[in-house]
Amino acid sequence: MVKRATIGDVAADAGVSTATVSRVINGGAVTEATATRVREAVARLEYTPNALTKGVFAGRSSTIGVVIRDLSSPFYLDLIRGIDEVATANDSLVMLANTFRRVDREVAQVRTMDEQRVRGLIVTTGEETDGRTRRMAENDTPCVIIARSVPDAPPGMHSISLDNVEAGRLMAVHLAGCGRSSIGVVASGRRPSQIQRTAGLRQALADLGLPFPKDAVAVAETEDEVSGAVGALLDRGRVRGEPLDAIVCTTGRLTVAAHAALTARGIAIPGDIAFLTMDDFPWAAALGITVIAQPAYQMGLRAAELVVDRPRGPVELVFAPTLLARTSCGEHQKT
């Protein structure tokens, strides 16, 4: 086994002290001749600086911590891709933790990231972790909250979110334009994003003079609950004498289950019911599913840039959604 070269080996080879080697590696002031000797020794010995040791002296690591609620959502995959691109360009690694939508795991993993003294933290967690992230920001660790805003955030605590009210408005306007007037919504829990999307849809329908009864929303926390939620919406529409002609899914995570629940009942899309959902992914185009897309990759880029650039904050960024119209709402049938 070949022995890994140490900073002492580099110093001996270059004929300088270990302190001088450290200054060269970390951009300190030395003469150009000395710097050249050290760099040549580093290359000759294939020396790799110890990032852990550098982190100890710097008081934090070069790692960007990322805590994700649920990797099954297509939104998070592109988000992570954007984060990783910026991290790589800035000599950082990404430490990823998946909470599986469990609050206890969110709290524990944010605490662990703090204990690891990460360079910065990007989270999609709920408000239960805000106390810890606030303290991290106040202690000079940039923190970025994804998918919701943070009221009264301290400097160093930033937020990136979607204009969810506009997302709901786009859904309503598009469905109305496709001739749909009785709409049911499958939502996931009481996250701010879910509430805001439904509120935007409700207001837009009201502006268009279309009904949106209180029982037009069914909540499904998991994929297993989606079929029951879809069935409840269909039953409620029949009881009201207004059979549904459109179903909206306000989270991309439940798209597959919602689509499957409709087709399992022999319901044709879009012939019997229009179907519109959040977040784009490869097979959505193949199936002709109309979606409201979030710029997840760009959101990930900006989140990581906030960690790297360390602006004097707080910074709050809100991105615009985009409607990708295909055929699942009967677009080809419009007159």
C-alpha positions, -999 to 999 in steps of 0.1 A, spaced: 0 0 0 14 34 -10 16 58 19 -4 90 16 19 120 14 16 144 44 21 181 46 55 173 63 65 153 32 57 183 10 76 207 33 107 184 33 106 180 -5 103 218 -11 128 227 16 103 249 35 84 247 68 49 231 71 36 266 79 48 278 45 32 249 27 -1 257 45 2 294 35 7 284 -2 -23 260 -2 -46 285 15 -35 315 -6 -13 332 20 15 356 12 48 340 1 73 348 -26 65 335 -61 97 313 -61 87 296 -28 51 291 -40 64 275 -72 86 251 -52 57 241 -30 33 236 -59 58 214 -77 63 193 -45 25 190 -41 22 178 -77 52 155 -75 40 138 -43 3 139 -53 -5 155 -20 -42 160 -11 -49 185 17 -69 172 46 -103 189 44 -112 178 79 -82 194 94 -88 226 74 -124 226 87 -112 223 123 -90 254 119 -117 273 100 -144 264 125 -166 248 99 -165 223 71 -167 230 33 -199 208 31 -233 222 22 -260 204 42 -293 197 25 -323 183 43 -351 171 20 -386 161 31 -393 135 5 -370 124 -24 -400 107 -41 -411 142 -53 -398 151 -88 -393 187 -76 -365 178 -53 -344 159 -78 -339 190 -100 -335 211 -69 -306 190 -57 -290 190 -92 -289 228 -90 -274 228 -55 -248 203 -65 -237 223 -95 -229 254 -74 -213 233 -46 -190 216 -71 -179 249 -87 -171 261 -52 -151 231 -39 -179 219 -17 -196 186 -12 -233 182 -6 -244 163 25 -279 151 18 -305 139 44 -340 126 36 -366 130 63 -393 108 48 -418 135 59 -412 128 96 -410 158 118 -387 140 144 -362 132 116 -363 168 103 -354 182 138 -327 155 143 -311 160 109 -310 198 111 -294 194 146 -268 170 131 -260 194 103 -254 221 129 -231 198 149 -212 190 117 -205 228 113 -217 228 77 -207 257 54 -244 264 49 -278 247 53 -306 243 27 -338 228 40 -373 220 29 -385 213 65 -415 226 84 -416 254 110 -405 229 137 -369 234 127 -370 272 125 -356 277 160 -324 258 152 -320 273 117 -324 308 132 -297 301 157 -274 287 130 -279 319 109 -273 341 139 -240 321 145 -229 329 109 -241 297 91 -262 307 60 -295 289 60 -319 287 31 -355 276 36 -371 261 4 -408 262 -5 -420 287 21 -412 322 33 -400 329 68 -414 359 87 -390 381 106 -360 362 94 -326 372 108 -296 381 86 -282 349 70 -316 332 70 -330 332 35 -361 318 17 -369 306 -18 -404 297 -28 -428 295 -57 -457 320 -63 -482 294 -52 -512 316 -55 -503 322 -92 -499 285 -97 -535 280 -85 -547 308 -107 -530 293 -137 -547 260 -130 -582 275 -128 -578 297 -159 -565 269 -180 -592 245 -170 -619 271 -176 -604 277 -210 -607 240 -217 -644 242 -209 -642 226 -174 -664 240 -147 -667 214 -119 -632 210 -103 -620 188 -75 -586 191 -58 -564 164 -43 -541 182 -18 -513 170 5 -517 181 41 -516 217 54 -483 229 41 -484 266 32 -478 257 -5 -509 235 -6 -531 261 10 -518 289 -12 -523 269 -44 -559 260 -35 -566 296 -25 -553 309 -58 -575 284 -77 -605 292 -56 -602 330 -61 -596 326 -99 -627 304 -102 -647 330 -83 -634 357 -106 -646 336 -136 -680 330 -120 -674 293 -115 -683 274 -83 -658 258 -59 -676 242 -30 -659 237 4 -660 199 -1 -642 202 -35 -608 195 -17 -598 161 -4 -565 156 15 -542 127 10 -511 126 31 -497 95 14 -500 77 -19 -521 50 -3 -547 76 6 -550 91 -29 -575 65 -43 -599 72 -14 -595 110 -18 -603 107 -56 -633 85 -48 -646 110 -22 -644 139 -47 -662 119 -74 -690 109 -49 -694 145 -36 -698 158 -71 -725 133 -79 -743 141 -47 -743 178 -55 -756 170 -90 -725 185 -105 -703 156 -116 -666 165 -117 -651 173 -151 -616 180 -138 -593 169 -110 -563 189 -99 -534 175 -79 -516 203 -60 -484 183 -54 -463 164 -79 -456 137 -53 -491 123 -56 -495 125 -94 -489 89 -102 -514 77 -75 -540 102 -86 -537 93 -123 -538 56 -114 -569 61 -92 -588 77 -122 -578 51 -148 -585 22 -123 -621 34 -122 -623 33 -160 -624 71 -162 -610 84 -195 -585 114 -194 -595 139 -208 -627 125 -223 -644 120 -189 -623 142 -166 -595 166 -172 -563 160 -151 -538 187 -142 -510 185 -117 -478 201 -102 -442 196 -113 -429 183 -146 -411 150 -151 -401 129 -182 -431 106 -184 -456 135 -179 -449 146 -215 -452 110 -228 -486 107 -212 -497 141 -223 -502 154 -188 -506 191 -184 -485 205 -155 -477 236 -136 -439 235 -136 -416 250 -109 -381 261 -119 -366 237 -94 -331 236 -109 -328 274 -109 -342 275 -73 -315 250 -63 -288 271 -80 -299 303 -62 -302 285 -28 -266 273 -31 -254 307 -43 -269 323 -12 -248 299 9 -216 306 -11 -221 343 -15 -233 350 20 -253 381 13 -262 404 42 -298 393 44 -323 381 49 -330 375 12 -365 363 0 -368 350 -35 -402 341 -52 -402 323 -85 -429 323 -111 -447 290 -121 -451 280 -158 -480 262 -174 -470 234 -197 -502 226 -217 -504 192 -233 -536 171 -238 -548 159 -204 -573 188 -200 -588 184 -234 -567 211 -250 -571 195 -285 -609 197 -281 -610 235 -275 -629 255 -301 
